[in-house]
Amino acid sequence: MAIVCYHEQKQSWVVGYLETVNADGSAVYGRGTLTANLGVERVVEPPRNRVAALDCYGKSLEQLRATGRLVELRPGQ
């Protein structure tokens, strides 16, 4: 899976791909400048060490899916 976020200041889109799923159900999405942690409550957690510049922080997977910003990738696509 991948999440698509918008960076307001840079006026650009960023894609983070699912990298790790932990035993407790939390996950890490990342690529380039995007690193997003998904908590066990299935909400993208804002970064703790910098300003949350991307619009997907604080949103649930369900909210991202409803707006077309959660992309499920399948082999061969």
C-alpha positions in Angstrom: 0.0 0.0 0.0 1.0 3.6 -0.4 -0.3 6.9 1.0 -0.4 10.1 -1.0 0.1 13.4 0.9 0.2 17.0 -0.2 2.9 19.3 0.9 1.3 22.8 1.1 4.6 24.8 1.3 6.3 23.0 -1.6 3.0 22.7 -3.6 3.8 19.1 -4.4 2.6 15.6 -3.8 4.5 13.0 -1.9 4.0 9.2 -1.9 5.0 7.0 1.0 5.1 3.2 0.5 4.4 0.7 3.3 7.8 -0.4 4.6 7.2 -2.2 7.9 4.2 -3.7 9.8 4.9 -4.3 13.5 3.6 -7.1 15.7 1.2 -4.6 17.4 -0.4 -3.6 14.1 1.4 -0.2 13.8 3.2 0.5 10.5 5.8 2.7 8.9 5.4 4.3 5.5 8.3 6.0 3.8 10.1 7.2 0.8 12.4 10.2 0.4 11.2 13.0 2.5 8.1 11.2 3.8 8.2 9.0 6.8 4.8 8.4 8.4 4.0 6.2 11.4 0.7 4.6 11.5 -0.4 3.9 15.1 -2.4 0.9 16.2 -5.5 3.1 16.0 -4.9 3.3 12.2 -4.2 7.1 12.2 -1.1 8.6 10.6 0.8 10.1 13.5 2.4 13.6 13.0 6.2 13.8 13.4 7.4 14.7 16.9 10.6 16.4 15.9 9.4 18.8 13.2 6.3 20.6 11.9 3.8 18.3 10.2 3.9 19.9 6.8 2.0 17.1 5.0 -1.8 17.0 5.0 -2.1 13.3 5.6 -0.9 13.5 9.2 -3.7 13.1 11.7 -5.9 11.3 9.2 -7.1 7.7 9.5 -6.6 5.1 6.8 -10.4 5.2 6.3 -10.3 8.9 5.6 -7.3 8.5 3.2 -9.1 5.7 1.4 -12.3 7.7 1.1 -10.5 10.6 -0.6 -8.5 8.3 -2.9 -5.2 8.9 -1.0 -4.6 5.3 0.1 -3.5 3.2 -2.9 -3.5 -0.6 -2.7 -0.8 -1.9 -5.0 -1.1 -5.3 -6.5 1.6 -7.4 -8.3 1.6 -6.8 -12.0 0.1 -3.3 -11.8 
